[in-house]
Amino acid sequence: MRLEVGGAQITEGVAEVMETLQTQPEILKAYRRTVSVLSRMLILSPDDDDDLETMAHLRALQMMIRDLETIANPPGAEDVGNDVPVVRL
């Protein structure tokens, strides 16, 4: 199975990840904790001489958690107009 929505491919695997993130909040919490720990490690790492690279890593980690949170808590999910699925497979 493959759907395309706005240019994005939604395969069965992607749908499973979305369902997991939306129905098991402890998974998102674990991801947040991991990103937080990795961010602290990058900030406190005495070996890192490249501040630009550290900032790029921190930015990427923050973007990853933002994207995961968007998938876990889709914007507009509480909107009355979105109560009825257009397509259900």
N, C-alpha and C positions, 0 to 999 in steps of 0.2 A: 504494500500500500504506500502511495506517495500522494500528498496534496501539495499544492503550491498556493501560498498566500502572500500576496504583495512581493513576489519574487523569492520568498523563503520556502524551502522545501521542508515539509513536515512529514517525516517518515514515521514508521511505527516506533522506532527507537527514540526519536525526538519526542513523540507523544508520551512514551513511557517515562522519560526524564521529566517532562512537564507535569505529568500526573504525580510522580513521586514528590517533586518539589511543592506541589499544591496541596497534597494530602498528608505529607509527613514533615511538619515544621521542624522536627528535630534534625533533619538532614540539613536544612538551610542554616540552622544554628551551628551545626558542626562546621559547615563551610565558613561561616562568619568568624568563628573562633580560630580556624586555621589561617584565614587571611589576616586576622589581627596578630596572631603569633608571628607569622612570616613578615608582616610589616614591621613589628618591633625588632625582629632579628635583623632586618635590613638597616633599620635606623641605628641600632646599637652596634652593628658590626664594625669592629676596629680595623679590620683588614681592607675595608673598601675605600679606595682612594678616589674613585670616580663618582662624584656627587650627582652628575647628570644621569649616569646609568642607574644609580640608586633611586633617583626620582622617577625615572621611566618605569622601573619595576614597581614602585609604590603606586604609580598612576595605573598601571596595568592591573594590579591586584584590586584596586578600588573599582575599576571598570568591571572586572569580573564579578565582584560581589553585587554591584549595582544591577548588572544584567541578570544574575541569578535571582535577586530579589524581585525584579520585574516579571520574570517567568513564574516565580512562586506566588506573587501577588499581582496579577495582571491589572493594569490601570483600567478603570471602567467596569470592573467585574461586578460592582454593586449597583451599577446603573440599570434602572428598570428596563431600558431598551435592549439590554443584553441578556435578559432573563430567558429568552427562548433561543436555543441554538439554531443557527441557520442550517447547519449540516451536522449530523451525528453519524459516526461510523462504528 
